[in-house]
């Protein structure tokens, strides 16, 4: 399935996504879902997690502001989504930065079959006990470059195969794979890392895309990553003198709202390796 068709399916399906996400970026996550054509529900109480998951088409679990009150909700929602055959996305924010984050992410991976795991390279390495993050951003040593791309691609393929998921590892070069075919995506702007929440937004966006394209999870995840990167480029180019991070965030959301399938197909910098 083409990236263009994946976008068009989201616009047509208006997927309803249950987000158990972090309170730092919850408003931006809701807005990016609305911008792409989806709809958000945020519910992190264990008493309603399963019920809300059941009425939604997909699930996004984000451990960015993890606490012991919401961990049961994540597990309940994840298991319910699995039982219903609903697509789900895990964003292991800051895995490796603390024992609680790492253990929770590993427990979720062990008990829930996620459709997509979306994180930076340091977070994914922490889940494989191959590295340790110092915060929510990727360590400099873990950045994917043209020089280490082959080795990084094989590592991400191995992770996807092991966990039976699509792995979407984002950074200067984004890697999206189901363990076989791999998309290397070079869209985006480095300035996007200066805005809190672009990764959280992308995870929710990915949930909307795999929900609207349930039989094409790999292509759907790649389309979401391409869309976010392209929105970062378009949003940056739209900035006027005197505008900064806050305006850039809004321009990115506007771009996600306005990019059509043809633009995504023609302007996304994406190759299969």
C-alpha positions in Angstrom: 0.0 0.0 0.0 1.3 3.5 -0.9 2.0 6.2 1.7 -0.6 8.3 -0.1 -3.3 5.7 0.3 -2.5 5.4 4.0 -3.0 9.1 4.5 -6.3 9.0 2.6 -7.6 6.1 4.6 -7.0 8.0 7.8 -9.0 11.0 6.5 -11.8 8.7 5.4 -11.9 6.5 8.6 -11.6 9.2 11.3 -10.2 6.7 13.7 -10.9 7.1 17.4 -7.8 6.6 19.5 -7.5 5.9 23.2 -4.4 7.7 24.5 -2.9 6.9 27.8 -0.2 9.5 27.5 1.8 12.0 29.5 0.4 15.2 31.0 3.3 17.3 29.6 2.0 16.9 26.0 -1.6 15.7 26.2 -3.1 18.7 24.6 -0.7 18.6 21.6 -1.3 14.8 21.2 -5.1 15.5 21.1 -4.6 18.3 18.5 -2.3 16.2 16.2 -4.9 13.5 16.1 -7.6 16.0 15.2 -5.3 17.5 12.6 -4.6 14.2 10.8 -8.3 13.3 10.7 -8.6 11.2 13.8 -10.2 11.8 17.2 -8.7 11.4 20.7 -10.0 10.0 24.0 -7.7 10.4 27.0 -8.5 8.0 29.9 -5.9 6.7 32.3 -8.1 5.5 35.3 -8.0 1.7 35.7 -11.8 1.7 36.3 -12.5 2.8 32.8 -9.4 1.8 30.8 -10.8 -1.4 29.3 -14.2 0.2 28.6 -12.7 3.1 26.7 -10.3 0.9 24.8 -13.3 -1.2 23.7 -15.1 1.7 22.1 -12.0 3.0 20.3 -10.4 1.8 17.2 -6.8 1.9 18.4 -4.6 2.6 21.5 -1.5 4.6 22.2 0.4 4.0 25.4 3.0 6.6 26.3 5.1 6.3 29.6 6.4 9.8 29.5 5.1 10.8 33.0 4.9 7.4 34.4 3.4 6.7 37.8 2.2 3.7 39.7 -1.4 4.7 39.4 -1.5 4.5 35.6 0.6 1.4 35.1 -2.4 -0.9 35.7 -4.4 1.1 33.2 -1.7 0.6 30.6 -1.7 -3.1 31.1 -5.5 -3.4 31.2 -5.9 -1.2 28.1 -3.2 -3.1 26.2 -4.6 -6.5 27.0 -8.1 -5.4 26.0 -6.9 -4.0 22.7 -5.1 -7.3 22.0 -8.2 -9.3 22.9 -10.3 -7.2 20.5 -7.7 -7.2 17.7 -7.3 -3.4 17.9 -4.0 -1.9 16.8 -1.8 -0.5 19.5 1.4 1.6 19.8 3.9 1.8 22.7 6.1 4.8 23.2 8.7 3.9 25.9 9.6 7.4 26.7 12.8 7.6 28.7 13.3 3.8 29.0 16.7 3.4 30.4 16.6 6.6 32.5 15.1 4.8 35.5 14.4 1.3 36.7 10.7 2.0 36.9 10.5 3.2 33.3 12.6 0.4 31.9 10.8 -2.3 33.9 7.4 -1.0 33.0 8.2 -0.8 29.3 9.6 -4.4 29.4 6.5 -5.6 31.3 4.2 -4.0 28.7 6.2 -5.6 25.9 6.0 -9.0 27.7 2.3 -8.9 28.4 0.9 -6.9 25.4 1.5 -7.6 21.7 1.9 -4.0 20.4 1.4 -3.3 16.7 4.2 -0.7 16.8 6.9 0.3 19.2 7.9 3.9 18.5 10.9 5.5 20.2 14.4 6.9 19.8 17.4 4.6 19.5 18.5 5.0 23.1 15.0 3.9 24.3 15.0 0.9 22.0 18.5 -0.1 23.0 17.5 0.2 26.7 14.7 -2.3 26.1 17.3 -4.7 24.6 19.7 -4.0 27.5 22.1 -2.6 24.9 22.3 1.0 26.3 21.1 3.4 28.8 19.3 6.7 28.3 20.1 9.8 30.4 16.6 11.3 29.8 13.9 11.3 27.2 16.3 12.2 24.3 18.6 9.9 22.4 22.2 9.8 23.5 24.6 11.3 21.0 26.4 7.9 20.8 23.1 6.3 19.6 22.4 8.7 16.7 21.8 7.0 13.4 24.1 8.4 10.7 24.9 7.4 7.1 28.0 5.7 8.4 26.3 3.5 11.0 23.1 3.0 9.1 23.6 -0.6 8.0 24.4 -1.7 11.6 21.5 0.4 13.0 19.1 -1.1 10.5 20.0 -4.6 11.4 19.6 -3.9 15.1 16.1 -2.4 14.5 15.2 -5.4 12.3 16.2 -7.7 15.1 14.1 -5.9 17.7 11.0 -6.0 15.4 11.4 -9.7 14.8 12.0 -10.5 18.4 8.9 -8.6 19.6 6.6 -9.4 16.6 6.0 -5.7 16.0 6.7 -2.9 13.7 9.6 -0.9 15.1 9.7 2.8 14.3 13.0 4.3 15.6 13.2 8.1 15.0 16.1 10.4 14.9 18.2 12.2 12.2 17.4 9.2 10.0 14.2 7.4 10.9 14.0 3.6 10.6 10.7 1.7 10.3 10.6 -2.0 9.9 8.6 -5.2 10.5 11.8 -7.2 10.7 12.1 -7.5 6.9 11.4 -4.6 4.7 12.9 -1.4 6.2 12.1 2.2 5.4 14.9 4.8 5.9 13.3 8.2 6.2 15.3 11.4 6.0 12.4 14.0 6.3 12.3 16.5 9.2 14.2 19.3 10.8 16.7 19.1 13.7 14.8 22.0 15.3 11.9 19.7 16.0 13.8 18.3 18.9 13.6 21.7 20.6 9.8 21.3 20.9 8.5 19.3 23.7 6.2 16.5 22.5 6.9 15.9 18.8 7.7 12.3 19.6 4.5 11.9 21.6 2.6 13.5 18.8 4.2 11.1 16.3 3.2 8.0 18.4 -0.4 9.1 18.5 -0.3 9.9 14.8 1.1 6.4 14.2 -1.7 4.9 16.2 -4.2 6.7 14.0 -2.5 5.4 10.9 -2.2 1.8 11.9 -5.8 1.8 13.0 -7.0 3.2 9.7 -4.8 0.7 7.8 -4.9 -2.4 9.9 -3.6 -4.8 7.3 -0.7 -2.6 6.3 0.9 -1.7 9.7 4.4 -1.3 8.2 3.4 1.1 5.5 1.0 2.9 7.8 3.8 3.5 10.4 6.2 4.7 7.7 3.5 7.1 6.3 3.0 8.6 9.8 6.7 9.1 10.3 7.0 10.6 6.8 4.1 12.9 7.5 5.5 14.2 10.8 8.9 14.8 9.3 7.5 16.6 6.3 5.3 18.7 8.6 8.4 19.7 10.4 10.0 20.9 7.2 6.9 22.7 6.0 6.3 24.2 9.4 9.8 25.5 9.7 9.6 27.1 6.2 6.4 28.8 7.2 7.9 30.6 10.2 8.2 34.4 10.1 10.8 36.6 11.7 10.4 36.8 15.4 8.6 33.4 15.7 10.1 30.7 17.9 9.3 27.3 19.5 5.6 28.0 20.2 4.9 29.2 16.7 6.8 26.3 15.2 4.7 23.8 17.2 1.5 25.4 15.8 3.0 25.4 12.2 3.7 21.7 12.5 0.2 20.9 13.6 -1.2 23.1 10.8 1.0 21.2 8.3 -0.3 17.8 9.4 -3.8 19.2 8.9 -3.1 20.5 5.4 -0.7 17.9 3.8 -2.5 15.8 1.3 -1.6 12.4 -0.1 0.0 13.8 -3.3 2.3 16.0 -1.2 3.2 13.2 1.1 4.0 11.0 -1.9 6.1 13.5 -3.8 7.9 15.3 -1.0 8.7 12.7 1.7 12.3 11.6 1.6 11.9 7.9 2.0 13.7 4.8 0.7 13.4 1.1 1.2 16.6 -0.7 2.2 
